[in-house]
């Protein structure tokens, strides 16, 4: 997914998530320009990505496996009441 409205870091994260499989925080952290930043720094970028994806019927979800958070890029199902088809 290439779109100029995403920052460079957001686009790198989207490239990692593009396969639709779950990815670890460490994989997404590798997209940050400062490798010394805290692992939690990915949250700000994920929040920005989510705000831009949700109007397009997409999202980044967090799922827990073996007590580890994993992130996945998904398409949302349209609801009969949301006006989208």
C-alpha positions, -999 to +999 in steps of 0.1 A: +000+000+000+016+032-011+000+065-002+017+099+003-005+107+032+015+082+054+048+093+069+079+074+059+079+054+091+041+047+088+047+035+052+075+012+063+053-003+090+024-008+065+049-026+042+057-050+070+020-055+078+009-058+041+010-096+041-019-098+065+000-120+090+006-110+126+038-092+134+057-086+166+064-052+181+101-059+174+094-062+137+076-029+137+102-013+159+128-021+132+109+004+110+117+033+133+145+057+123+160+056+158+168+020+168+175+032+203+139+044+208+117+025+233+097-004+220+065+014+230+073+042+205+055+022+178+022+029+195+022+066+183+028+055+147+002+027+148-023+053+161-016+075+132-019+047+107-052+036+122-067+070+119-059+071+082-070+035+075-103+033+093-122+057+069-110+033+041-126+002+059-092-011+071-075-013+105-045-025+124-056-049+151-037-062+181-041-098+190-025-117+219-007-151+213+012-167+241+009-134+261+026-115+233+009-087+214+010-091+176-002-066+150-021-074+119-035-053+090-071-062+082-100-051+061-132-044+080-165-059+071-191-034+061-222-032+083-257-029+070-260+003+090-228+021+082-237+033+046-207+015+029-211-013+004 
